[in-house]
């Protein structure tokens, strides 16, 4: 039984570490603030959750287990809320997603070309 718990704990720790590293790569690779924040928010919550579950499986003391459960619950509540507030603040301050910036620029260019075409007629 101890071997199964050790293997499960190690697997959760490995998966959580992999997810956290992939979130770090997302910060470097994605083009704008919103996609970077989404990558880190999702992978951070999932990665931290998997690592904490792995540590819970590995712990033998009930007090340590209870503390890890509290940390997991707080992480699951705080991380998505923080991501939401951060995105809302960025949007409120005028930071548009890259796709929206391209769409806005393209529509303004189309509108200018229509205006110049109509003024030439």
C-alpha positions in Angstrom: 0.0 0.0 0.0 2.9 2.4 0.8 4.3 1.9 -2.7 1.0 2.9 -4.3 0.9 6.0 -2.2 4.5 6.9 -3.1 3.9 6.4 -6.8 0.7 8.4 -6.8 2.3 11.2 -4.8 5.3 11.3 -7.2 3.0 11.2 -10.2 1.0 14.2 -8.9 4.2 16.1 -8.1 5.5 15.4 -11.6 2.3 16.4 -13.3 2.0 19.6 -11.2 5.6 20.5 -11.9 5.1 19.9 -15.7 2.0 22.1 -15.7 3.8 24.9 -13.8 6.7 24.8 -16.3 4.3 24.9 -19.2 2.6 28.0 -17.7 6.1 29.6 -17.5 6.6 28.8 -21.2 3.2 30.4 -21.9 4.4 33.6 -20.3 7.3 33.8 -22.8 5.5 32.6 -25.9 2.0 34.2 -26.0 1.6 37.5 -27.7 -0.4 39.7 -25.3 -1.2 40.3 -21.7 -4.6 38.5 -21.7 -3.3 35.2 -23.2 -0.3 35.3 -21.0 -2.5 35.9 -17.9 -4.8 33.1 -19.0 -2.0 30.6 -19.4 -0.5 31.4 -16.0 -3.8 31.6 -14.2 -5.0 28.2 -15.4 -1.7 26.4 -15.2 -0.8 28.0 -11.9 -4.0 26.9 -10.2 -3.9 23.4 -11.7 -0.1 23.0 -11.1 -0.3 24.2 -7.5 -3.3 22.0 -6.9 -1.5 18.9 -8.2 1.6 19.6 -6.2 -0.4 20.1 -3.0 -2.4 16.9 -3.6 0.9 15.1 -4.1 2.2 16.5 -0.9 -1.0 15.5 0.9 -0.6 12.0 -0.3 3.0 11.9 0.9 2.3 13.5 4.4 1.9 11.2 7.4 1.0 13.9 10.0 -2.6 15.0 10.2 -1.7 18.6 11.1 0.4 18.8 8.0 -2.4 17.3 5.9 -4.9 19.8 7.3 -2.6 22.7 6.5 -2.1 21.5 3.0 -5.9 21.2 2.5 -6.3 24.8 3.7 -3.6 26.0 1.4 -5.3 24.1 -1.5 -8.7 25.6 -0.8 -7.3 29.1 -0.6 -5.3 28.6 -3.8 -8.4 27.4 -5.6 -10.4 30.5 -4.4 -7.8 33.2 -4.7 -6.0 32.4 -8.0 -9.0 32.6 -10.3 -10.3 35.7 -8.5 -7.0 37.4 -8.8 -6.8 36.6 -12.6 -10.3 38.0 -13.1 -9.6 41.2 -11.2 -6.3 41.7 -13.0 -7.9 41.3 -16.4 -10.8 43.6 -15.5 -8.3 46.3 -14.3 -6.3 46.0 -17.5 -9.4 46.3 -19.7 -10.6 49.3 -17.6 -7.3 51.0 -18.1 -7.6 50.6 -21.9 -5.3 47.6 -22.6 -7.0 45.9 -25.5 -6.4 42.3 -26.5 -4.1 42.0 -29.5 -6.8 40.5 -31.6 -9.1 43.4 -30.7 -6.4 45.9 -31.5 -5.9 44.4 -35.0 -9.7 44.3 -35.6 -10.1 47.9 -34.4 -7.2 49.1 -36.6 -8.5 47.1 -39.6 -12.0 48.5 -39.2 -10.7 52.0 -38.9 -8.6 51.6 -42.1 -11.6 50.2 -43.9 -13.7 53.1 -42.7 -11.1 55.6 -43.9 -10.8 53.9 -47.3 -14.6 54.1 -47.6 -14.6 57.8 -46.6 -11.8 58.6 -49.1 -13.6 56.7 -51.9 -16.9 58.5 -51.2 -15.2 61.9 -51.1 -13.5 61.2 -54.4 -16.9 60.4 -56.0 
